[in-house]
Amino acid sequence: MHDDFDIRPYTPVYQPLWDAYVERARNATFLFKRAYMDYHADRFNDSSLLFFRDGRLFALLPAHRVDNTLYSHRGLTYGGLLMDNRVTAAATCRLFVALNEWLRQRGFNKVVYKPVPWMYHRLPAEEDLYAIFGTCGAQLTQRSIGTVLCLQHQPQWRKDHTQRLRRALRSGVTVERQEHMEVFWPLLTQHLQAKYGAQPVHSLQEILLLKRRFPQQIVLYTAQRNGSIMGGIVFYVTSQVLRSQYCATLTEGQQWGVTEAIYAQAMQDYAAWPYLDFGTSTEQQGLWLNEGLIAHKEGYGGRAVCFDTYSWNL
């Protein structure tokens, strides 16, 4: 206990309470449900925290530990303090004072903090950004640039994207929502290996598990021509954002405009959503901008949002 906060490490006994809070938090997505966070529990030493105040759950911090550093959270696209409508700015500042003291007493000497970007917030939720600046002396240590499209503003596609979409429609490219991840994963793996020398973050077994757990939030679209799959995009669907999580196309598929055909279908299906997040376009911890990649995303009408990481010493 510190001041008016009772800080407790997460254990499975808190899972129903944790998930119920994630449901009502104004800056949470399904990535913070324990069924998502725990799929890679073997790779991360979970050190998530629950903050109680006056006997009620006040806030959550998804986190894991590496040596004497608390990360929030390297296994997720974003992390940070999860807050419901009762959380105020002054209380958040006091919470971080309590957190820092609690961590020091347990041998931590550093915090690395990756907040939820604003477009994922159902309501404004940047109390934590002020608190880590004013209370913790946090420094910006990494910045990646992403591309986000406002779907409500009838985005104007660049001419080359429009031409490829017309070519796809003329040449018989069809797009469908696909339930079977296994038809796309070999193509994705081959694409990432050839282009970046990389593997998908999720193995086929992991994405199948997550798809079973979150069938409405993890969605695959594939594009076919003459009966063959030319490409596909896996989207993560939250209440505010349609996020392009994985995208892969055969070289032949690029010529036929299959990526444009998929995005056109997804934008139509999710036209009521506020934002489409194309993901980041940086490497080397944000220091190198892949200009070709971000130009491709900007061609759909998207513009920049920064994905930031902060740190402070205890």
C-alpha positions in Angstrom: 0.0 0.0 0.0 1.3 3.5 -0.9 -0.7 6.7 -0.3 -4.2 5.8 -1.5 -3.2 3.1 -4.0 -3.0 -0.6 -3.4 -0.8 -2.1 -6.2 -1.1 -5.8 -6.8 0.7 -8.0 -9.3 -1.5 -9.8 -11.8 -2.2 -13.5 -11.2 -4.8 -15.7 -13.1 -7.2 -15.2 -10.2 -7.7 -11.6 -11.4 -8.4 -12.6 -15.0 -12.2 -12.0 -14.9 -11.7 -8.6 -13.1 -8.9 -7.7 -15.6 -11.0 -8.5 -18.7 -14.1 -6.7 -17.3 -12.0 -3.5 -16.8 -10.5 -3.8 -20.3 -14.1 -3.8 -21.7 -14.9 -0.5 -20.1 -11.6 1.3 -20.3 -11.6 4.2 -22.6 -8.1 3.5 -24.1 -8.1 -0.3 -24.3 -8.4 -2.8 -27.2 -8.8 -6.5 -27.4 -5.0 -6.8 -27.3 -5.2 -6.3 -23.6 -7.6 -9.2 -22.9 -5.8 -11.9 -21.1 -6.7 -14.4 -23.9 -4.5 -12.3 -26.2 -1.8 -11.3 -23.8 -1.2 -14.8 -22.5 -0.7 -16.5 -25.9 3.0 -15.6 -25.7 3.3 -15.9 -21.9 6.3 -18.3 -22.4 8.2 -15.5 -24.1 7.5 -12.7 -21.6 7.9 -12.6 -17.8 4.5 -11.0 -17.1 4.6 -8.3 -14.5 1.3 -6.7 -15.2 -0.2 -4.6 -12.3 -3.6 -3.8 -10.9 -4.2 -0.5 -9.1 -6.9 -0.5 -6.4 -8.2 2.6 -4.7 -10.8 2.6 -1.9 -11.2 -1.1 -2.5 -12.2 -0.8 -6.2 -10.1 -1.5 -9.3 -8.9 1.9 -10.5 -6.5 1.2 -13.4 -4.4 -1.5 -15.1 -0.8 -1.6 -16.4 0.0 -4.4 -18.9 3.7 -5.1 -18.4 6.5 -7.6 -18.3 10.0 -7.7 -16.7 13.4 -8.0 -18.2 16.1 -8.0 -15.6 15.5 -4.8 -13.6 13.4 -3.0 -16.2 9.6 -2.9 -16.4 8.3 -2.8 -20.0 4.8 -1.8 -21.0 4.8 -3.8 -23.3 7.3 -5.2 -25.9 5.0 -8.1 -26.8 2.2 -5.8 -27.9 1.9 -3.1 -30.6 1.2 -0.6 -27.8 0.8 -0.6 -24.0 0.5 1.9 -21.2 -1.9 2.6 -18.4 -5.5 1.5 -19.0 -8.0 3.9 -17.6 -11.8 4.0 -17.3 -14.0 7.2 -17.1 -13.3 7.6 -13.3 -9.6 8.2 -13.8 -8.5 11.9 -13.5 -5.3 13.7 -14.2 -4.4 14.4 -10.6 -5.1 10.9 -9.6 -2.9 9.6 -12.4 0.0 11.7 -11.3 -0.3 10.3 -7.8 -0.6 6.8 -9.2 2.8 7.1 -11.0 4.4 8.4 -7.8 3.1 5.3 -6.0 4.1 3.0 -8.9 7.7 4.3 -9.0 8.1 3.8 -5.2 6.5 0.3 -5.5 8.9 -0.6 -8.3 12.0 0.7 -6.5 11.2 -1.3 -3.4 11.2 -4.4 -5.6 14.5 -3.9 -7.3 13.4 -2.2 -10.6 15.6 0.6 -11.8 14.0 1.6 -15.1 10.6 1.8 -16.9 10.1 1.6 -20.7 6.6 2.8 -21.5 4.8 2.6 -24.8 1.3 4.3 -24.6 -1.8 3.5 -26.7 -1.9 6.0 -29.6 -4.7 8.5 -29.5 -6.8 7.1 -32.4 -7.4 3.9 -30.4 -9.0 5.9 -27.6 -12.8 5.7 -27.4 -12.6 8.9 -25.3 -9.6 11.2 -24.7 -7.1 9.4 -22.5 -3.7 11.1 -22.3 -3.5 11.6 -18.5 -0.6 9.2 -18.5 1.4 11.2 -21.0 1.3 14.2 -18.7 2.0 12.2 -15.6 5.1 10.5 -16.9 6.4 13.9 -18.0 5.6 15.8 -14.8 6.0 13.1 -12.3 8.6 10.7 -13.7 10.8 12.9 -15.9 10.3 10.5 -18.8 12.3 11.0 -22.0 11.2 10.1 -25.5 13.5 7.3 -26.5 12.0 5.9 -29.7 9.5 7.3 -32.3 8.1 5.3 -35.2 5.9 6.9 -37.8 2.7 5.2 -38.9 0.1 6.1 -41.5 -3.5 6.6 -40.5 -6.5 7.2 -42.8 -9.7 9.0 -41.6 -12.4 6.9 -43.2 -15.1 9.5 -42.6 -13.4 12.1 -44.8 -13.8 10.2 -48.1 -10.1 9.7 -48.8 -8.7 10.5 -52.2 -6.5 7.8 -53.6 -3.4 8.7 -55.6 -3.7 8.1 -59.4 -1.5 5.0 -59.5 -3.6 3.3 -56.8 -6.8 4.2 -58.6 -5.5 2.8 -61.9 -4.5 -0.5 -60.2 -7.9 -0.8 -58.6 -9.5 -0.4 -62.1 -7.2 -3.0 -63.5 -8.2 -5.4 -60.7 -11.9 -4.9 -61.4 -11.4 -5.3 -65.2 -9.3 -8.5 -64.9 -11.6 -10.4 -62.7 -9.9 -10.1 -59.3 -12.3 -11.1 -56.5 -12.0 -10.3 -52.8 -13.5 -12.4 -50.0 -13.3 -12.5 -46.3 -11.4 -15.7 -45.5 -11.8 -17.8 -42.4 -8.8 -20.1 -42.9 -5.5 -18.4 -42.0 -3.6 -21.4 -43.2 -4.3 -20.6 -46.9 -2.5 -17.2 -46.5 0.3 -17.9 -44.1 2.7 -19.7 -46.5 2.3 -16.7 -48.9 2.9 -14.2 -46.1 6.0 -16.1 -44.8 7.5 -16.3 -48.3 6.8 -12.6 -48.9 8.4 -11.4 -45.6 11.4 -13.7 -46.1 12.0 -12.6 -49.6 11.5 -8.9 -49.0 12.8 -8.3 -45.5 14.5 -11.5 -44.4 11.9 -11.8 -41.7 9.3 -14.1 -40.3 5.7 -13.2 -39.3 5.6 -12.2 -35.6 2.9 -14.9 -35.1 3.5 -18.4 -36.1 0.6 -20.1 -38.0 -0.3 -22.0 -34.8 -0.4 -18.8 -32.8 -2.5 -16.8 -35.3 -4.9 -19.8 -35.5 -5.2 -19.8 -31.7 -5.8 -16.0 -31.6 -8.3 -16.2 -34.5 -10.3 -18.8 -32.6 -10.3 -16.6 -29.5 -11.1 -13.4 -31.3 -13.0 -14.3 -34.5 -14.6 -10.9 -35.0 -11.4 -8.9 -34.2 -8.9 -10.8 -36.4 -10.1 -10.8 -40.0 -8.4 -12.0 -43.2 -9.3 -10.8 -46.7 -7.8 -12.6 -49.7 -7.8 -11.7 -53.4 -8.1 -14.3 -56.1 -7.7 -14.4 -59.8 -8.4 -17.4 -62.0 -8.9 -19.5 -58.8 -5.5 -18.7 -57.3 -4.8 -16.5 -54.2 -2.8 -13.5 -55.3 -2.5 -11.8 -51.9 -4.1 -11.1 -48.6 -4.3 -8.7 -45.7 -4.9 -9.6 -42.0 -6.8 -6.8 -40.2 -7.1 -6.3 -36.4 -10.5 -4.7 -35.7 -11.0 -2.6 -32.6 -13.9 -0.2 -31.8 -12.1 2.7 -33.3 -9.6 1.4 -35.8 -9.2 -1.1 -38.6 -5.5 -1.9 -38.5 -3.6 -3.6 -41.3 -1.5 -6.1 -39.3 -0.1 -8.3 -42.1 -0.1 -7.6 -45.9 1.4 -9.8 -48.6 1.0 -10.0 -52.3 2.6 -12.1 -55.1 4.6 -10.1 -57.6 2.0 -11.0 -60.2 -0.7 -9.9 -57.7 0.9 -6.4 -57.5 0.5 -6.1 -61.2 -3.2 -6.9 -61.0 -3.9 -4.5 -58.2 -4.9 -7.0 -55.6 -3.8 -4.9 -52.6 -5.9 -2.0 -53.8 -8.9 -4.4 -54.4 -8.6 -5.7 -50.8 -8.3 -2.2 -49.2 -11.3 -1.0 -51.3 -13.4 -3.9 -50.0 -12.3 -3.5 -46.4 -12.9 0.3 -46.5 -16.4 -0.4 -47.7 -17.1 -3.1 -45.1 -15.8 -0.9 -42.3 -16.9 2.5 -43.6 -18.5 3.3 -40.2 -15.1 3.0 -38.4 -13.3 6.3 -37.7 -9.7 5.2 -38.7 -7.7 2.8 -40.8 -4.2 2.2 -39.5 -1.7 1.0 -42.1 1.0 0.4 -39.5 4.5 1.9 -39.2 7.1 2.4 -41.9 10.3 2.7 -39.9 13.2 0.4 -39.0 16.2 0.5 -36.7 14.1 1.6 -33.8 12.5 4.4 -35.7 15.6 6.0 -37.0 15.3 4.8 -40.6 12.2 5.8 -42.7 11.2 3.4 -45.4 10.2 6.1 -47.9 8.8 3.7 -50.5 6.6 1.9 -48.0 5.2 5.0 -46.4 4.6 6.6 -49.8 2.5 3.6 -50.8 0.4 4.0 -47.7 0.1 7.8 -48.2 -1.2 7.1 -51.7 -4.5 5.9 -50.1 -4.8 9.3 -48.4 -3.3 8.4 -45.1 -1.1 10.7 -43.1 1.3 10.5 -40.2 0.7 9.4 -36.6 3.7 8.8 -34.3 4.0 5.6 -32.1 6.2 6.7 -29.2 8.2 5.0 -26.5 9.3 6.7 -23.3 11.6 5.7 -20.5 12.7 6.9 -17.1 15.1 5.8 -14.4 13.9 4.9 -10.9 
